[in-house]
Amino acid sequence: MDATTGIPPAVTEETEPFWTAAGEGRLLVEHCTSCGAESFPPRGICRSCRARTTEPAEITGRGRVYSLTVNHQRWLPDLEVPYAVVLVEFPGHPGVRVPGRLRGCAPEEAAIGMAVGIGFEPGPGGFAIPSFVAVPEGDGS
């Protein structure tokens, strides 16, 4: 997939910390200082208690594929297909699920429950876009 194919994200006051961190290779979610809930994508308001006391929290380590789809449709002229898009959840961060393209394995090898590492790839408008890298079985996860 040509990593620069697509529409650049709209950066808002709520999403700016996420995009800045992504450019540094860090994955941020929102943490509510009132109730402790975490969520993604950032919106500046807690989805659990509706407080506006959110702050960025970094996710590190591996995640697990919660859901996936393999896309065979060429939505844009330069888009290479097929590719897998996964929804990843992370231990210690209940309720947080982050979407991204899966790299490091053939799309047909993608599976629910597989371990993935956090990564980023160049995206449209010069933004770093979250993606995930398949972790080989038996690699300590």
N, C-alpha and C positions, 0 to 999 in steps of 0.2 A: 504494500500500500504506500503510495506517495504520501509521506507524513504531512506535507504542507497542503494537501487537498482538503477543501472544506471551507467552512465559514468560521472566522475568528469569533471567540467567545465575547459576550458583552460583559465588560468589567464594571462592577458597581462598587459602592462603598462596602457592601457586605462581602463581595467576592474578591476584592483586591488582595487581602492577605493570602488567600488560597493561591491565586495566580502568581504572586510574588514568590511564595514558597515553592510552587511547582517549578518555577524557573531555576530554583536552587536545588532541585531534586528532592524536595521534601513534600510529604503528603499531609495536609491539614484537614481536620474536620472541626465542627463547632462543638464546644463544651459549654454547657449552661452552669454558671456558678451558683445559681439558685437551687436547682434540683439535681445537678450532676449528670443529666442526660447528655448524650452526644448524638450528633446528626450530620448528615451530608445530603445534598450540597448546602453550603452556607447561605443563610437567609437573614441573619441578624435577629432572629426570634426563636426561642426554644419551641420545638414541636410538642414537647410534653406538657410544660407548665405555662407557656406563652410569655415568659419573662424575656426581657431584652438585655439580659445580663449574660451574654455569650462571649466567649473568647476562643481563639484558635487553640487546638490541641493537635500535636503531631502523632501520627501513626508510624510505627517502625515495625520491622519484622515481617514475617510471612502472613499471608491470608489464605483463605480457602474459597474456591469457586462455589458460590451459592446457586447461581443460575447462569445459563449461557444461551447464545444463539449463534449459528453459523450463517453468515450472510453470503448469498450467491448473486445478489442483485447488484449491478454496477450503477449506483446512484449518481455518480459523477464520472465524466469521461476518462479521467486518469486514475480512477480507483481500481486497484487490483483486487480481484475476488478469486476464491472465497477467503473470508477472514472470520475469526471468532471474536465476538464481543462477550465479555464476562461481567458478572456482578459478583464482587468479592466482599466477604465479611472477614473480620479480624478478631482474634481472641482478645478479650479484655475490653472490647468496644461493642457491647451488645446494641443491636439495632442499626449500626452503621454499615451501609453497603455502598460500595463505590464501583461505578461502571468503568470499563476501559477495554481496549483491544488486547487480545492475548497474543504474546509472542513466544518464541522458543519451542514451538511444536506445531505440527500440522493442524489445521482447524478441526479435522475429523478426530483428532486425538484429545481434544478438549473434553473434560468430564467434570461433572458436579463432584465436589469434594476434593479435587486436585489442589495441591499446594502451589502457591504462586508467590513470587517476590514482587515488590513494588518497583516500578520503573516509570520512566517518562520518555516521550519521544517528541521531536519537533512537530509543531502543529501550525495551522494557518495563523497568519499575523505575527509570527515569531513567538507564539506562546508554547510552553511545554505542556503536553497533554498526558494525563495519567494513562499508563498501560501496565500490563502485568506480564511477568516472565514465568513460564512453566518451570517448576522445580522438579528435577528427575526424582523418581521414587527411590527411597532409601538414602536421600540426601539430608538426613537429620531432621526432617520435619514431622 
